[in-house]
Each structure stands twice: as structure tokens, then as C-alpha cells.
Amino acid sequence: MKFQINPLISDIFISIYIVSTLYFRLKIQNDLPIGPAFSLLIGLLFVLFLWALIKVKVLNPNWFGLFNVKKT
């Protein structure tokens, strides 16, 4: 049995994750003398981690119902 998170909780987790990692990147960039390339590398690693969680289906985003396709 795989560990899967409910779509609504996945959406909330992804939203909090994106906001917190953006805050972390901006705080690190202001506190430490790092260049924009290093900041982009950190951002890429954060997105890669999120992508991996979605790919192995731990997170099941529903995108807050924005892209629901009606089945007829």
C-alpha cells in the first residue's frame, strides 16, 4: 500500500511549501552574499523535490479544482 495524501491536503501542502521556500530563498539571498545563479539552483532543487513527490504519487494535487474536466 502506497502512502497517498488526499488531493485537498496535497493542494494546501504544495501552497505552503511554495510560499515557505520562496521566503527561505529571499531570506538567504538577503542575509548571505550569494549570487542569483545559486539562488536559482536552490529554487530548482526545491521544485525538483516537489515534482518527485508528485511523480511517485505521494502528493495528488487537484489544483483546487481549477482544471477539473467534466466527464459526460
C-alpha positions in Angstrom: 0.0 0.0 0.0 1.4 3.3 -1.1 1.3 6.4 1.1 -1.0 8.9 -0.6 -2.3 12.2 0.6 -5.8 13.4 -0.1 -6.0 16.0 -3.0 -7.2 18.9 -0.9 -4.4 18.4 1.7 -1.9 18.0 -1.2 -3.0 21.4 -2.6 -2.6 23.0 0.8 0.8 21.4 1.4 2.0 22.5 -2.1 0.8 26.1 -1.5 2.5 26.3 1.9 5.7 24.6 0.5 5.9 27.1 -2.4 5.4 30.2 -0.1 7.8 28.9 2.5 10.6 28.0 0.0 10.2 31.4 -1.7 10.5 33.1 1.7 13.6 30.9 2.5 15.3 31.8 -0.8 14.7 35.5 -0.4 15.8 35.5 3.2 19.0 33.5 2.4 19.7 35.8 -0.6 19.4 38.9 1.6 21.4 37.5 4.6 24.3 35.9 2.7 26.3 37.1 -0.2 25.1 34.6 -2.8 24.6 35.2 -6.5 21.4 34.8 -8.5 22.7 31.6 -10.1 23.0 29.9 -6.7 19.5 31.1 -5.8 18.1 29.7 -9.0 19.9 26.4 -8.2 18.3 26.2 -4.8 14.9 27.0 -6.4 15.4 24.3 -8.9 16.2 21.8 -6.2 13.0 22.7 -4.3 10.9 22.3 -7.4 12.6 19.0 -8.2 11.7 17.7 -4.7 8.1 18.7 -5.2 8.0 17.2 -8.7 9.4 13.9 -7.3 6.7 13.7 -4.6 4.0 14.2 -7.3 5.6 11.7 -9.6 5.7 8.9 -7.1 2.1 9.8 -6.2 2.6 10.8 -2.6 1.0 14.1 -3.4 -2.1 14.1 -5.6 -2.8 17.7 -6.5 -6.2 18.7 -7.7 -5.1 22.3 -8.2 -8.0 23.5 -6.1 -10.4 22.2 -8.7 -9.3 24.6 -11.4 -8.6 22.0 -14.1 -11.5 19.6 -13.5 -12.7 18.1 -16.7 -16.3 17.3 -16.9 -17.0 13.7 -17.8 -20.1 13.2 -19.9 
